[in-house]
Protein backbone atom coordinates (compact mmCIF):
# COMPACT_ATOMS: atom_id res chain seq x y z
CA UNK A 1 0.00 0.00 0.00
CA UNK A 2 1.53 3.40 -0.94
CA UNK A 3 2.28 5.93 1.77
CA UNK A 4 -0.03 8.93 1.95
CA UNK A 5 2.89 11.26 2.57
CA UNK A 6 1.24 12.79 5.64
CA UNK A 7 3.68 13.30 8.45
CA UNK A 8 2.49 13.04 12.07
CA UNK A 9 2.85 16.79 12.49
CA UNK A 10 0.56 17.49 9.55
CA UNK A 11 -2.16 15.37 11.16
CA UNK A 12 -2.14 17.65 14.22
CA UNK A 13 -2.85 20.85 12.30
CA UNK A 14 -5.89 23.04 12.86
CA UNK A 15 -9.27 21.68 11.82
CA UNK A 16 -10.06 24.97 10.10
CA UNK A 17 -8.57 25.18 6.60
CA UNK A 18 -6.11 28.00 6.13
CA UNK A 19 -6.22 29.46 2.66
CA UNK A 20 -3.56 32.03 1.78
CA UNK A 21 -5.17 35.40 1.21
CA UNK A 22 -8.46 34.34 2.80
CA UNK A 23 -10.12 36.84 5.14
CA UNK A 24 -9.74 36.02 8.84
CA UNK A 25 -12.61 34.12 10.40
CA UNK A 26 -15.01 36.13 12.55
CA UNK A 27 -14.16 36.17 16.23
CA UNK A 28 -16.41 36.89 19.18
CA UNK A 29 -15.09 38.64 22.31
CA UNK A 30 -14.85 36.66 25.54
CA UNK A 31 -17.45 37.23 28.29
CA UNK A 32 -16.67 39.80 30.97
CA UNK A 33 -15.76 37.14 33.58
CA UNK A 34 -13.00 35.64 31.38
CA UNK A 35 -9.48 36.98 32.10
CA UNK A 36 -6.95 37.90 29.40
CA UNK A 37 -5.67 34.35 28.94
CA UNK A 38 -2.05 35.45 29.11
CA UNK A 39 -1.19 32.49 31.36
CA UNK A 40 -3.30 29.87 29.53
CA UNK A 41 -1.77 26.48 28.84
CA UNK A 42 -2.23 24.76 25.47
CA UNK A 43 -5.63 23.21 26.26
CA UNK A 44 -7.05 26.42 27.74
CA UNK A 45 -5.78 28.36 24.72
CA UNK A 46 -7.47 25.90 22.36
CA UNK A 47 -10.75 26.17 24.28
CA UNK A 48 -10.49 29.98 24.19
CA UNK A 49 -9.78 30.05 20.45
CA UNK A 50 -12.60 27.61 19.71
CA UNK A 51 -15.07 29.66 21.77
CA UNK A 52 -14.05 32.93 20.14
CA UNK A 53 -14.48 31.43 16.66
CA UNK A 54 -17.78 29.61 17.32
CA UNK A 55 -20.70 31.37 15.57
CA UNK A 56 -23.44 29.41 17.38
CA UNK A 57 -24.20 31.24 20.67
CA UNK A 58 -25.21 28.06 22.54
CA UNK A 59 -22.10 26.15 21.51
CA UNK A 60 -19.94 29.21 22.19
CA UNK A 61 -21.31 29.47 25.76
CA UNK A 62 -20.75 25.73 26.26
CA UNK A 63 -17.11 26.18 25.19
CA UNK A 64 -16.70 29.13 27.57
CA UNK A 65 -18.20 27.04 30.37
CA UNK A 66 -15.72 24.26 29.58
CA UNK A 67 -12.94 26.88 29.66
CA UNK A 68 -14.18 28.08 33.07
CA UNK A 69 -14.29 24.52 34.40
CA UNK A 70 -10.85 23.64 33.00
CA UNK A 71 -9.15 26.79 34.33
CA UNK A 72 -10.93 26.70 37.71
CA UNK A 73 -12.96 29.85 37.09
CA UNK A 74 -16.25 27.95 37.52
CA UNK A 75 -15.42 26.88 41.09
CA UNK A 76 -16.51 30.19 42.63
CA UNK A 77 -20.05 29.96 41.30
N, C-alpha and C positions, 0 to 999 in steps of 0.2 A: 504494500500500500504506500503511495507516495506521501511524503511529508507535506503538511499544509504550509510550512514556512512561518507559522506563528510562534514567536518566542514567548516564554512565560510572562515576560514583562508586558508584551502587547495585549495579553489576555486581561491584565489588571487595569487597563485604561478606563477612562470615564465612559459611562453608559450613554452619555449624550454625544452625538457625532459632532466633531469639530471641523467645520468647513472653512478653509482660508477665505477671508474677506466677508464672511457671514456676519450679520449684525449680532451683537451680544444678546443672549436670552434675557427676557424680562426678569428682574429680581424684585422681591417684595421685602420691605424693611422688617427687621425683627420686632417683636412686641416690646413694650416698654420695660418689662421685667427681665429681659435678656441682656446680660452684660456684653461688653465689647467683643469677647471671644479671643482676646489677645493671648490668653494662656490655654486655649483649647488644645487637647491632644488630637490625634488623627481622626478618631471616631467622632468626637464632638464636632470637629471641623466639617466632617462629611455630613453629619446630621444638620448642622447649620446651613451648609451650602444647599442641601436638598430642600430644606424648608424654605429658604429664600427664593429658590427657583420653582417651587411648586405652585402652579396656577389655581388648583382647586383649594378653596379656603378650608374645607373640612380636613383634607389630607395635610395641608400646610400646618394647621393647628395640631394635628396628631403628631407630626414630625417635631414641632416645637415642644410638645408635651414629652416626647421621647428624649429630646435634648435636655429638658429640665430634669427628668428622671435620671438620665445618665450622668449629668454633671452635679447632681445633688441639689439643684435649685428647687425641685418639687417637694423636698422634705419639710420645708417650713409651712406648707399649706395644709 
